[in-house]
């Protein structure tokens, strides 16, 4: 059963979606992606959430059995949604949005036929992602809780290292630590070009290995079936290790990267790390509601250029063309801090800022923290030590 507070929260979320639907002259949106079902119901289930402009949300459920509520309707096949709408005398939509970015082609067409003669206006994916970009106070509280657990876990990382460890062995211990602190394990991502397990631990030259995924840092991984992250290399003296580990402790995740070192590092690595901190400070001063995210990316790139480290900024052999991204139920939400981004910061948005550098033969340096956009500026939610910390 939902608490009264959560019932109010779901109503608030529905009102946000309804406002967005009215702007595009849509009567309803049908949600089926796990992240969006969780957003609109507080749990993941197999089925659909029908969100109309007028009337209540209906949850059409196939699995699991046992869910209750007078707006929970069990179905065996999607065609039964039409039967149930007619049986309940729910107004038939004239215009409808479907999740075009996540539905398979055949299912998209099947759903469009089920709701005929409603006009499918196109993909509602962008609309729901934009709605989710601005967090409610309830969501922000969950993000703060994740951030606190994330911070606490990271403070224990240096003690996990043992002489002669590989990056994979180090990752195993960090993953175990994360689970001990309550990490849920799943690193939910949006889009076909994104998949990862628990997070990323990169050391030395492996950080310079290009990956097919749209992450700031790559790595070869352990197998061609998941070519990202630690590859089994022994962590050597004079190298850095960047830990970018899963921060999903509540269903809403924070993003946090820190750098550790084994032995002395060259001055170039320390300089690039300091530039990363300078970029973070500059963006903290600039970021506030109404600021274009493209301006924030431009400031980061200009700073890297002025400090002589642009060749290593956001990668070396292969570069990421963003310096931050929204975060919440998924790790790659809106807004995106990129040069071509058209997005503008709004109060309640939460984003990860990650100005990073890859120094050849040394490894990755830089920082990543999660920020909340407030009326006055931004608040840093992840606050553990930002220095390069020794492992020995």
ZATI-939465 format. One record per residue (C-alpha): x, y, z; residue in three letters; residue number from 1. Coordinates in steps of 0.1 Angstrom, whole numbers, plus 2048, in hexadecimal, padded with zeros to 3 digits. Each point is the difference from the previous one (the first is absolute). Layout:
% residues N
(atom (X; Y; Z); 'ALA'; NUM) ...
END
This chain:
% residues 392
(atom (800; 800; 800); 'UNK'; 1) (atom (80C; 823; 7F8); 'UNK'; 2) (atom (804; 819; 81D); 'UNK'; 3) (atom (7EC; 820; 7FE); 'UNK'; 4) (atom (820; 813; 7F8); 'UNK'; 5) (atom (808; 7EA; 7E3); 'UNK'; 6) (atom (7DC; 802; 7F3); 'UNK'; 7) (atom (805; 826; 800); 'UNK'; 8) (atom (822; 7FC; 7EF); 'UNK'; 9) (atom (7F1; 7EB; 7E4); 'UNK'; 10) (atom (7E5; 81A; 7FB); 'UNK'; 11) (atom (81B; 81B; 7FD); 'UNK'; 12) (atom (812; 7EC; 7E6); 'UNK'; 13) (atom (7E1; 7FA; 7EC); 'UNK'; 14) (atom (7F8; 825; 800); 'UNK'; 15) (atom (823; 807; 7F2); 'UNK'; 16) (atom (7FA; 7E7; 7E4); 'UNK'; 17) (atom (7DD; 80E; 7F9); 'UNK'; 18) (atom (80E; 823; 7FD); 'UNK'; 19) (atom (81A; 7F3; 7E7); 'UNK'; 20) (atom (7E5; 7ED; 7ED); 'UNK'; 21) (atom (7EA; 81F; 7FC); 'UNK'; 22) (atom (81E; 813; 7F1); 'UNK'; 23) (atom (802; 7E7; 7E4); 'UNK'; 24) (atom (7DA; 7FB; 7FC); 'UNK'; 25) (atom (801; 7DC; 80B); 'UNK'; 26) (atom (7E4; 7EF; 813); 'UNK'; 27) (atom (814; 7E5; 810); 'UNK'; 28) (atom (822; 7EE; 801); 'UNK'; 29) (atom (805; 7DB; 803); 'UNK'; 30) (atom (81F; 7F6; 815); 'UNK'; 31) (atom (811; 7DE; 7FF); 'UNK'; 32) (atom (825; 807; 806); 'UNK'; 33) (atom (80B; 7F3; 823); 'UNK'; 34) (atom (80E; 822; 80B); 'UNK'; 35) (atom (7E0; 812; 7F6); 'UNK'; 36) (atom (7EA; 7E5; 810); 'UNK'; 37) (atom (814; 804; 820); 'UNK'; 38) (atom (7FC; 826; 7FE); 'UNK'; 39) (atom (7DA; 7FE; 7FC); 'UNK'; 40) (atom (7F9; 7E4; 818); 'UNK'; 41) (atom (81C; 7FC; 819); 'UNK'; 42) (atom (809; 7DD; 7F4); 'UNK'; 43) (atom (80A; 7ED; 7E1); 'UNK'; 44) (atom (7E7; 7E9; 7F0); 'UNK'; 45) (atom (7FA; 7F0; 7DE); 'UNK'; 46) (atom (7E5; 813; 7EF); 'UNK'; 47) (atom (7F5; 824; 7F9); 'UNK'; 48) (atom (7F7; 820; 811); 'UNK'; 49) (atom (7E5; 813; 7EE); 'UNK'; 50) (atom (802; 825; 80A); 'UNK'; 51) (atom (7E3; 815; 7F2); 'UNK'; 52) (atom (7FC; 825; 802); 'UNK'; 53) (atom (7DD; 7FB; 80F); 'UNK'; 54) (atom (7FA; 7E4; 819); 'UNK'; 55) (atom (816; 7E9; 815); 'UNK'; 56) (atom (81E; 7EC; 7F6); 'UNK'; 57) (atom (7F9; 7DC; 7F8); 'UNK'; 58) (atom (81A; 7E5; 805); 'UNK'; 59) (atom (7FD; 7E3; 7E8); 'UNK'; 60) (atom (814; 7E4; 810); 'UNK'; 61) (atom (80B; 7DE; 7F2); 'UNK'; 62) (atom (819; 7F7; 81C); 'UNK'; 63) (atom (804; 7FD; 81E); 'UNK'; 64) (atom (7E0; 7F3; 80E); 'UNK'; 65) (atom (7F2; 80E; 820); 'UNK'; 66) (atom (800; 826; 7F9); 'UNK'; 67) (atom (7E1; 811; 80D); 'UNK'; 68) (atom (7EE; 820; 7FA); 'UNK'; 69) (atom (7E0; 80B; 7EE); 'UNK'; 70) (atom (816; 80E; 7E4); 'UNK'; 71) (atom (814; 7E0; 7FD); 'UNK'; 72) (atom (7F3; 7EB; 7E3); 'UNK'; 73) (atom (80E; 7DE; 7F8); 'UNK'; 74) (atom (804; 7F7; 7DB); 'UNK'; 75) (atom (80E; 7E3; 7EC); 'UNK'; 76) (atom (805; 813; 7E0); 'UNK'; 77) (atom (802; 825; 7F7); 'UNK'; 78) (atom (7DF; 7FF; 7EC); 'UNK'; 79) (atom (7EE; 7FC; 821); 'UNK'; 80) (atom (809; 825; 809); 'UNK'; 81) (atom (7E7; 80B; 7E6); 'UNK'; 82) (atom (7E5; 7E9; 80E); 'UNK'; 83) (atom (806; 80D; 823); 'UNK'; 84) (atom (7FF; 825; 7F6); 'UNK'; 85) (atom (7DE; 7FA; 7EF); 'UNK'; 86) (atom (7F3; 7EC; 81D); 'UNK'; 87) (atom (809; 81B; 818); 'UNK'; 88) (atom (7F2; 81A; 7E9); 'UNK'; 89) (atom (821; 813; 7FF); 'UNK'; 90) (atom (801; 81A; 7E5); 'UNK'; 91) (atom (812; 7F3; 7E1); 'UNK'; 92) (atom (81F; 815; 7F8); 'UNK'; 93) (atom (800; 814; 7E0); 'UNK'; 94) (atom (826; 804; 802); 'UNK'; 95) (atom (819; 7EA; 811); 'UNK'; 96) (atom (825; 7FE; 806); 'UNK'; 97) (atom (814; 7DF; 801); 'UNK'; 98) (atom (824; 7FA; 80C); 'UNK'; 99) (atom (80F; 7FF; 7DE); 'UNK'; 100) (atom (824; 800; 80C); 'UNK'; 101) (atom (7FC; 7E0; 815); 'UNK'; 102) (atom (7E4; 7EC; 7F0); 'UNK'; 103) (atom (809; 7E6; 7E6); 'UNK'; 104) (atom (7F3; 807; 7DD); 'UNK'; 105) (atom (7E6; 7E5; 800); 'UNK'; 106) (atom (7F3; 809; 823); 'UNK'; 107) (atom (7FD; 824; 7F7); 'UNK'; 108) (atom (7EB; 7F8; 7E1); 'UNK'; 109) (atom (7EB; 7E8; 814); 'UNK'; 110) (atom (7F8; 81A; 81B); 'UNK'; 111) (atom (7F8; 81A; 7E5); 'UNK'; 112) (atom (7E7; 7E8; 7F1); 'UNK'; 113) (atom (7F0; 7F8; 822); 'UNK'; 114) (atom (7FA; 825; 806); 'UNK'; 115) (atom (7F3; 808; 7DD); 'UNK'; 116) (atom (7F1; 817; 7F5); 'UNK'; 117) (atom (814; 815; 819); 'UNK'; 118) (atom (81B; 813; 7EE); 'UNK'; 119) (atom (822; 7F6; 80D); 'UNK'; 120) (atom (813; 821; 801); 'UNK'; 121) (atom (822; 7EF; 801); 'UNK'; 122) (atom (818; 7F7; 81B); 'UNK'; 123) (atom (7F9; 80B; 823); 'UNK'; 124) (atom (822; 7F6; 80D); 'UNK'; 125) (atom (80E; 823; 7FE); 'UNK'; 126) (atom (7E2; 80E; 812); 'UNK'; 127) (atom (802; 7E8; 81E); 'UNK'; 128) (atom (826; 804; 802); 'UNK'; 129) (atom (7FB; 826; 802); 'UNK'; 130) (atom (7E6; 7FC; 81B); 'UNK'; 131) (atom (816; 7E9; 814); 'UNK'; 132) (atom (81E; 818; 7FD); 'UNK'; 133) (atom (7F0; 817; 81A); 'UNK'; 134) (atom (7FF; 7ED; 821); 'UNK'; 135) (atom (7E5; 804; 81B); 'UNK'; 136) (atom (80A; 805; 824); 'UNK'; 137) (atom (7F8; 7DB; 806); 'UNK'; 138) (atom (818; 7F6; 7E5); 'UNK'; 139) (atom (81B; 818; 80D); 'UNK'; 140) (atom (7FD; 7F0; 822); 'UNK'; 141) (atom (808; 7DE; 7F1); 'UNK'; 142) (atom (81D; 80F; 7ED); 'UNK'; 143) (atom (80E; 80F; 820); 'UNK'; 144) (atom (7FD; 7DE; 811); 'UNK'; 145) (atom (813; 7EF; 7E3); 'UNK'; 146) (atom (81B; 81B; 801); 'UNK'; 147) (atom (805; 7FB; 825); 'UNK'; 148) (atom (805; 7DA; 7FC); 'UNK'; 149) (atom (815; 806; 7E1); 'UNK'; 150) (atom (817; 818; 813); 'UNK'; 151) (atom (803; 7E9; 81E); 'UNK'; 152) (atom (809; 7E2; 7EA); 'UNK'; 153) (atom (81B; 813; 7EC); 'UNK'; 154) (atom (812; 80B; 820); 'UNK'; 155) (atom (809; 7DB; 806); 'UNK'; 156) (atom (80D; 7F9; 7DE); 'UNK'; 157) (atom (826; 806; 806); 'UNK'; 158) (atom (801; 7E5; 81B); 'UNK'; 159) (atom (7F4; 7E6; 7E7); 'UNK'; 160) (atom (81F; 800; 7EB); 'UNK'; 161) (atom (81B; 7E5; 805); 'UNK'; 162) (atom (822; 7FF; 7F0); 'UNK'; 163) (atom (7FF; 7EF; 7DE); 'UNK'; 164) (atom (7DB; 803; 7FA); 'UNK'; 165) (atom (7F2; 802; 7DD); 'UNK'; 166) (atom (7E6; 81A; 7F7); 'UNK'; 167) (atom (7E6; 7E4; 7FF); 'UNK'; 168) (atom (809; 7F3; 823); 'UNK'; 169) (atom (7FE; 824; 80D); 'UNK'; 170) (atom (7DF; 804; 7EF); 'UNK'; 171) (atom (7F3; 7E0; 810); 'UNK'; 172) (atom (807; 80E; 823); 'UNK'; 173) (atom (7F1; 822; 7F8); 'UNK'; 174) (atom (7E0; 7EF; 7F2); 'UNK'; 175) (atom (7FE; 7EB; 820); 'UNK'; 176) (atom (804; 820; 815); 'UNK'; 177) (atom (7E5; 811; 7EC); 'UNK'; 178) (atom (7E8; 7E3; 805); 'UNK'; 179) (atom (808; 800; 826); 'UNK'; 180) (atom (7F6; 825; 801); 'UNK'; 181) (atom (7DE; 7F8; 7F0); 'UNK'; 182) (atom (807; 805; 7DA); 'UNK'; 183) (atom (7E4; 7F0; 7EC); 'UNK'; 184) (atom (819; 7F4; 7E5); 'UNK'; 185) (atom (7ED; 80A; 7E1); 'UNK'; 186) (atom (80F; 81D; 7ED); 'UNK'; 187) (atom (7E1; 80A; 7EC); 'UNK'; 188) (atom (809; 812; 7DF); 'UNK'; 189) (atom (7EC; 80F; 7E3); 'UNK'; 190) (atom (807; 7F8; 7DC); 'UNK'; 191) (atom (80F; 7E4; 7EA); 'UNK'; 192) (atom (824; 80D; 803); 'UNK'; 193) (atom (801; 7FC; 826); 'UNK'; 194) (atom (806; 7E2; 816); 'UNK'; 195) (atom (817; 7F9; 81D); 'UNK'; 196) (atom (803; 7EB; 81F); 'UNK'; 197) (atom (801; 811; 822); 'UNK'; 198) (atom (818; 81B; 7F4); 'UNK'; 199) (atom (823; 807; 7F2); 'UNK'; 200) (atom (822; 7FB; 810); 'UNK'; 201) (atom (81C; 80C; 7E8); 'UNK'; 202) (atom (825; 800; 805); 'UNK'; 203) (atom (81E; 809; 7EB); 'UNK'; 204) (atom (800; 7FB; 7DB); 'UNK'; 205) (atom (7DF; 7EE; 800); 'UNK'; 206) (atom (7EF; 821; 806); 'UNK'; 207) (atom (80B; 80B; 7DD); 'UNK'; 208) (atom (7EF; 7E2; 7EF); 'UNK'; 209) (atom (7E3; 80B; 7EB); 'UNK'; 210) (atom (7DE; 7F1; 808); 'UNK'; 211) (atom (7E0; 7FF; 7EB); 'UNK'; 212) (atom (7EB; 80D; 81C); 'UNK'; 213) (atom (7F8; 825; 806); 'UNK'; 214) (atom (811; 804; 821); 'UNK'; 215) (atom (81A; 81A; 809); 'UNK'; 216) (atom (81A; 7E4; 806); 'UNK'; 217) (atom (804; 7DF; 7ED); 'UNK'; 218) (atom (817; 7E3; 807); 'UNK'; 219) (atom (803; 7DE; 7EF); 'UNK'; 220) (atom (7EB; 7EB; 819); 'UNK'; 221) (atom (805; 7DB; 805); 'UNK'; 222) (atom (7EE; 7F4; 7E1); 'UNK'; 223) (atom (7F5; 80D; 7DE); 'UNK'; 224) (atom (7DC; 7FA; 80B); 'UNK'; 225) (atom (804; 81D; 819); 'UNK'; 226) (atom (81D; 815; 7F4); 'UNK'; 227) (atom (802; 81A; 81C); 'UNK'; 228) (atom (812; 804; 821); 'UNK'; 229) (atom (81B; 7EC; 812); 'UNK'; 230) (atom (813; 7E7; 7EA); 'UNK'; 231) (atom (814; 7EC; 81A); 'UNK'; 232) (atom (820; 815; 7FF); 'UNK'; 233) (atom (816; 801; 81F); 'UNK'; 234) (atom (7FF; 823; 810); 'UNK'; 235) (atom (823; 80D; 7FD); 'UNK'; 236) (atom (814; 81B; 812); 'UNK'; 237) (atom (7FF; 822; 7EF); 'UNK'; 238) (atom (7DC; 7F9; 7F4); 'UNK'; 239) (atom (7DE; 80E; 80A); 'UNK'; 240) (atom (7E0; 7ED; 807); 'UNK'; 241) (atom (7DF; 811; 7FA); 'UNK'; 242) (atom (7E2; 7F1; 812); 'UNK'; 243) (atom (7DE; 809; 7F1); 'UNK'; 244) (atom (7EA; 7E7; 813); 'UNK'; 245) (atom (7DA; 7FC; 802); 'UNK'; 246) (atom (7EE; 818; 816); 'UNK'; 247) (atom (7DD; 7F0; 7FF); 'UNK'; 248) (atom (7F6; 7FC; 824); 'UNK'; 249) (atom (7DB; 80B; 7FE); 'UNK'; 250) (atom (7F5; 7FB; 7DC); 'UNK'; 251) (atom (80D; 823; 7FA); 'UNK'; 252) (atom (826; 801; 7FA); 'UNK'; 253) (atom (81C; 818; 804); 'UNK'; 254) (atom (81F; 801; 7EC); 'UNK'; 255) (atom (822; 803; 810); 'UNK'; 256) (atom (824; 7FB; 7F3); 'UNK'; 257) (atom (820; 802; 814); 'UNK'; 258) (atom (825; 7FA; 7F7); 'UNK'; 259) (atom (819; 7EB; 814); 'UNK'; 260) (atom (825; 7FC; 7F9); 'UNK'; 261) (atom (81B; 7E6; 806); 'UNK'; 262) (atom (822; 811; 805); 'UNK'; 263) (atom (80B; 822; 7F3); 'UNK'; 264) (atom (7EE; 80F; 7E2); 'UNK'; 265) (atom (80F; 818; 7E6); 'UNK'; 266) (atom (7F9; 825; 804); 'UNK'; 267) (atom (7EB; 7FF; 7E0); 'UNK'; 268) (atom (7E6; 7E9; 811); 'UNK'; 269) (atom (7FE; 816; 81F); 'UNK'; 270) (atom (7FC; 81F; 7EA); 'UNK'; 271) (atom (7E3; 7F0; 7EC); 'UNK'; 272) (atom (7EF; 7F6; 820); 'UNK'; 273) (atom (802; 823; 80D); 'UNK'; 274) (atom (7F1; 80D; 7DF); 'UNK'; 275) (atom (7E3; 7E8; 806); 'UNK'; 276) (atom (7FA; 810; 822); 'UNK'; 277) (atom (803; 823; 7F1); 'UNK'; 278) (atom (7E6; 7F7; 7E5); 'UNK'; 279) (atom (7E9; 7F3; 81C); 'UNK'; 280) (atom (804; 820; 813); 'UNK'; 281) (atom (7F9; 816; 7E2); 'UNK'; 282) (atom (7E1; 7EC; 7F6); 'UNK'; 283) (atom (7F3; 802; 824); 'UNK'; 284) (atom (803; 826; 7FE); 'UNK'; 285) (atom (7EE; 801; 7DE); 'UNK'; 286) (atom (7E5; 7E6; 804); 'UNK'; 287) (atom (7DD; 80C; 80A); 'UNK'; 288) (atom (7DD; 7FF; 7F2); 'UNK'; 289) (atom (7FE; 80F; 7DD); 'UNK'; 290) (atom (825; 7F9; 7F7); 'UNK'; 291) (atom (804; 7EC; 7DF); 'UNK'; 292) (atom (813; 7DF; 806); 'UNK'; 293) (atom (814; 807; 7E0); 'UNK'; 294) (atom (80F; 81E; 811); 'UNK'; 295) (atom (80C; 7E9; 81D); 'UNK'; 296) (atom (810; 7E8; 7E7); 'UNK'; 297) (atom (811; 81D; 7EE); 'UNK'; 298) (atom (80E; 80D; 821); 'UNK'; 299) (atom (80F; 7DE; 808); 'UNK'; 300) (atom (80F; 7FC; 7DD); 'UNK'; 301) (atom (80E; 823; 800); 'UNK'; 302) (atom (810; 7FA; 822); 'UNK'; 303) (atom (811; 7E0; 7F5); 'UNK'; 304) (atom (80D; 812; 7E1); 'UNK'; 305) (atom (80D; 81D; 814); 'UNK'; 306) (atom (812; 7E9; 818); 'UNK'; 307) (atom (811; 7EC; 7E4); 'UNK'; 308) (atom (7EE; 7DF; 806); 'UNK'; 309) (atom (7E5; 800; 7E5); 'UNK'; 310) (atom (811; 7E2; 7EF); 'UNK'; 311) (atom (7F7; 7EB; 81E); 'UNK'; 312) (atom (7DE; 80F; 809); 'UNK'; 313) (atom (7E3; 7E7; 801); 'UNK'; 314) (atom (817; 7E6; 7F2); 'UNK'; 315) (atom (820; 7FD; 7EB); 'UNK'; 316) (atom (7FD; 7E7; 7E4); 'UNK'; 317) (atom (7DA; 803; 800); 'UNK'; 318) (atom (7EE; 81E; 80F); 'UNK'; 319) (atom (7DD; 804; 810); 'UNK'; 320) (atom (7EF; 81F; 7F3); 'UNK'; 321) (atom (7EF; 809; 821); 'UNK'; 322) (atom (80B; 80A; 822); 'UNK'; 323) (atom (7E1; 7F7; 814); 'UNK'; 324) (atom (7DE; 7F0; 7FF); 'UNK'; 325) (atom (7DF; 7FE; 813); 'UNK'; 326) (atom (7FC; 7E4; 819); 'UNK'; 327) (atom (7E4; 7EF; 813); 'UNK'; 328) (atom (7EE; 7E0; 7F9); 'UNK'; 329) (atom (818; 7FC; 7E3); 'UNK'; 330) (atom (825; 80A; 7FF); 'UNK'; 331) (atom (7FC; 813; 7E0); 'UNK'; 332) (atom (7E2; 817; 803); 'UNK'; 333) (atom (7FB; 824; 7F5); 'UNK'; 334) (atom (80F; 819; 7FF); 'UNK'; 335) (atom (820; 7F9; 7ED); 'UNK'; 336) (atom (81D; 818; 804); 'UNK'; 337) (atom (80D; 800; 7DC); 'UNK'; 338) (atom (809; 81A; 7E6); 'UNK'; 339) (atom (7E2; 7F9; 7EA); 'UNK'; 340) (atom (7E7; 7FC; 81D); 'UNK'; 341) (atom (7E1; 816; 7FE); 'UNK'; 342) (atom (7F7; 7FB; 824); 'UNK'; 343) (atom (7FE; 81A; 81B); 'UNK'; 344) (atom (804; 7F9; 826); 'UNK'; 345) (atom (7E0; 800; 815); 'UNK'; 346) (atom (7FC; 800; 825); 'UNK'; 347) (atom (7FD; 7DB; 80B); 'UNK'; 348) (atom (816; 7F2; 7E5); 'UNK'; 349) (atom (81C; 7E9; 80C); 'UNK'; 350) (atom (81F; 7FA; 7EC); 'UNK'; 351) (atom (822; 7F0; 802); 'UNK'; 352) (atom (81D; 815; 7F7); 'UNK'; 353) (atom (81F; 7ED; 7F5); 'UNK'; 354) (atom (81D; 813; 7F1); 'UNK'; 355) (atom (81A; 7E4; 7FB); 'UNK'; 356) (atom (821; 7FB; 7EF); 'UNK'; 357) (atom (814; 7E2; 7F4); 'UNK'; 358) (atom (825; 803; 803); 'UNK'; 359) (atom (813; 7E7; 7E9); 'UNK'; 360) (atom (814; 7E6; 814); 'UNK'; 361) (atom (7F2; 80E; 821); 'UNK'; 362) (atom (7DB; 7FC; 7FE); 'UNK'; 363) (atom (7E0; 814; 808); 'UNK'; 364) (atom (7FE; 81F; 816); 'UNK'; 365) (atom (7E3; 817; 808); 'UNK'; 366) (atom (7E1; 802; 814); 'UNK'; 367) (atom (7DB; 7F8; 7FF); 'UNK'; 368) (atom (7E5; 80C; 817); 'UNK'; 369) (atom (7DA; 802; 801); 'UNK'; 370) (atom (7F0; 823; 802); 'UNK'; 371) (atom (7DD; 80C; 807); 'UNK'; 372) (atom (7F4; 820; 7EF); 'UNK'; 373) (atom (7F1; 817; 819); 'UNK'; 374) (atom (7F0; 822; 7FD); 'UNK'; 375) (atom (821; 811; 809); 'UNK'; 376) (atom (819; 7E9; 7ED); 'UNK'; 377) (atom (80B; 7DD; 806); 'UNK'; 378) (atom (805; 7EA; 81E); 'UNK'; 379) (atom (81A; 7E4; 800); 'UNK'; 380) (atom (7F1; 7E0; 80D); 'UNK'; 381) (atom (81F; 7EA; 800); 'UNK'; 382) (atom (81B; 80F; 816); 'UNK'; 383) (atom (81C; 7E6; 807); 'UNK'; 384) (atom (824; 809; 7FC); 'UNK'; 385) (atom (808; 80D; 7DD); 'UNK'; 386) (atom (826; 7FC; 802); 'UNK'; 387) (atom (813; 7E4; 7EF); 'UNK'; 388) (atom (803; 7E8; 81D); 'UNK'; 389) (atom (81D; 7E7; 804); 'UNK'; 390) (atom (7F9; 7DB; 801); 'UNK'; 391) (atom (821; 7F9; 812); 'UNK'; 392) 
END
